[in-house]
Amino acid sequence: MEPLKDLKLDVNRIILELFIPGIFSVLPFFILFINKVPSANKYFSNSEGMATLTLFILSIAAGLILEDIGSNIELYFWDRINLKKYSNHKIEWEQYLELNIAKNSNLIAQRYLRTILLRMKFELSFGFSLLIMSIGLLLLQNETRFCDINFTFIFCSLIFPVVLSIFLFWESWSSSALLINTRRKIINTKVEESDTNPNHTNPAH
């Protein structure tokens, strides 16, 4: 059953980390491209399946780029901020990487860690995708005039995405701190197991 669990995790990653952020960022530009290029409009109008496939591939590609940007934000910003409060967190990260945790381990903290990591990556990717979507909607409106410019349009295309992005970035920073605390608990748990079992060797020592 373990391969099925891994497959489920991969599907969740594709949907949450890649596809959802990707399609939000790509869709306005995709519609703009179809409207600006007559040949593309004609082609995709005659082949809805190809339009769906193209949009899916573009969404996954955009999701991968957004995930990479989010990882850099975590590395160059959140980690540096966290160092002020958790001065040993880089050492603990290296200790965590060296832990010999069995594949069938039932550590609740280990499963929780995966959930937090998935959530943090989604928060970072989706936060950026909303900002890109907002730019795309404004460009699309400027080119096609698909709706009247009023408070509802400004709120939905600009104010709400920006506010939600700020909230998601804040939550991603909170998630990064939670990851540090969870890894610390796992390390302490394995150290305690090592202390109570003299025959067990723990690389974290």
Secondary structure, 3 states (H helix, E strand, C coil): CHHHHHHHHHHHHHHHHHHHHHHHHHHHHHHHHHHHCHHHHHHHHHCHHHHHHHHHHHHHHHHHHHHHHHHHHHHHHHHHHHHHHCCCHHHHHHHHHHCCCCCCCCCHHHHHHHHHHHHHHHHHHHHHHHHHHHHHHHHHHHHHCCCCCCHHHHHHHHHHHHHHHHHHHHHHHHHHHHHHHHHHHHHHHHHHHHHHCCCCCCCCC
